[in-house]
Amino acid sequence: PVFLHAVGEGKIAKSIFGIYIQGGGNKGEITFGGVNKAHLKEETAVSAKLISKRTMLIKMKKLALGETEMCKEEDEECKLLVDTACTSIMGPKEKVEEFNKETLDTDKERKWKVDCDKIQDFPDLVMTLGEKTLTLESSYYIRVVGDTCYSTIRPKNKERWQIGDVFLAKFYTEYNLKTDEEEITFYEAK
């Protein structure tokens, strides 16, 4: 990776970078060598050790959508890929399709379409990392385009979860790639 190569050559002092995605994913910034504290609330820090530095993969203790438990620590699929190039939240196909159909009552013809009048009634996504939780309200994972609303929680064929700008728009993300401290820390964004 270019970032680690630049650190190795001494061009960047610290093996840390931060990503800020402004609501809607249209604007943001990346800070190399540290974080931009103007965009984060320090007291809200929630960290997870990296399983893979190459893919930015972490292990969750639990992931739930409202009362529906999507995975728990002992499940193989309770791993999370933090992906700034992804524009949705993706998870194991069977679980996600059932959630979208049963809980969000997605349109039968247009799989991801939901009733815009019910957005505030849809459940929160709650991710537990260690003993702390991160909560994403439905207003973040339902995308409004004109007068049409869509769920951004999508199925994938792999047995793990993946979050993109839908999630990262609420949370400033710090990537610490120091060999002995490899972790990702989420902060509520300002």
N, C-alpha and C positions, 0 to 999 in steps of 0.2 A: 504493500500500500504506500502511496505517495507520502501521506502524513507521517508514517513511521520512518520512512527513509529520510525525510526532512529533519525529524528529531535526531536520528542517528548521525546526521551530518552537522548537527549543532545549529541549524537554521531556525529551529523552533525550540525554545528553552524547555518546555514541559510537555510531557506526553498526554496532554489533556486538550480536548476541544469541546466547545459548547454549540448547541444548535437551538435557535429561536425561530419558530414559525408563527407568524402573526395569524390570528383568526382568519379562516378561509383559505389559508395556504398560499396566498398570492405574494406575500412579502415575508422576509425573514433575514437572518444573518447567521454566519458561522464564525466563531471566534477560535483561532488557533493559539495554543499555549496557555489556555485558561478559559474562564467563562466571563460573560458580561453580566455583572450583578444588577445592572439597571433593568434587566428583563426577567429577574427571578425573585421569588420570596424564599430567602434562605431557610427560614424556620419550617418550611414544608418539605424538606429533603427526604426522599425515599430512595434507598440504594439497593442494588442487586449485583452480586458477583457475576462476571462474564463466564459463560461456559466455553464460548468461542469468540476470540478477538477478531478472527477473520470474518465471521458472519454477524457479529453483535447479537449473540444468542444468550439469553438469561433464563433462569429457572424461576417459575412462579410458585407460590405456595397454594394459591387458589385464584380462579377466575370465575366470576358469576355475572350473569345478566339478570338483575332483579333476583327472584327466588330460584332461578335456574342455574345450578352449578354446572359450569362448562368444563372445568377440570380441577383436579386437586393435586397436591404435591407429589403423591406417589404415582400419578398417571404419567406415562411416557409423553403424552401430548401436552403436558403442562409446561412446555418450553415456549419462549417468546422471542421472535426475531424482531428487533427494533430497526425499522427500515424507512429511512427518510425519502426513498424513491417510491414508496407505496402510497396510494391515495385512499386506502380503506383499512378496515380491520378484517383480517382473514383468519379462518379457523377450520378445523376438521369438517369436511363436507356434511356428514350426517347431522352433527350437532347444530351447525349453523343453519342448515336448511329447515330443520325442525323449529328452531327458535324464530326464524323469520316468518314461517308459516303460522305457527301456533300463537306466538306472543305478539308479533307485529302485524299479523294478519295481512301479509303482503299480497298484492294483487296476483291472481292466478295467471293472468295473461302476460303481465309485465312483472316478472319475478320480484323485483326490488322495490316496486312502487308501494307506498304506504299512504294512509289517510293523514293529510297535513293537519287536520283538526285534532288529532290524537297525539301529536308529538310530546306534549307535556305529560301524557299518561304512560308513555313507554318507560321501561325500567332503566335504571342506571347500570353501566358496566363498572364492576368493582374488581380491581386487581389487587391481590395481596402479595406483597414482597416482604418476606420476613414477618415481622409483627405489624407492619404498617400497610395502609391501603391507599390506593389511588382511585378516585371516583370520576367517571366520565358520564356526564348527563346525556340524555337522548338528543338534546339540541346540538350536540357535537357529532353524533354518529348518524343523524338523519340529515341528508343534504337536500336543501330546498333549491329548486331550479324553476324560476318563474312561479307558477301555481301548482307545481308537481313536486312531490317529496319522495326521496329514495333512501332505503337503508344502505349504509356503506359497510355493513357487516356482511361479508361475502364468504362463500365456501371455497376451499382449496383442497387439492388432493393429498396434501401432506398432512401428517398427524402432528402438527404444531400450530401455534398461533403466530400472527404477524401483525404488527401495528405500524401505521404510517401517519401521514400528516393530519388525519382526522383526530387521532389521539394526541399527537405531538403539538397541535395547535393550542392545547390547553396547558401542556407541560414543557417547560424549558428542559433540555436534556444535556447532561454533562457526560462525556465519554472519557473515562480515566483509563489510559492504556499503559500505565506504569507496570512493569513486570510483576511486582509484588502486591499491587492494589487494583488489578483489573476489574472495573465495575462501571455500571451505568447508574447515574443518579438523576432522578426526576424531581423537578421543582414546579410548583404552580407558577405559571408565567404571569408577568405583570402586563 
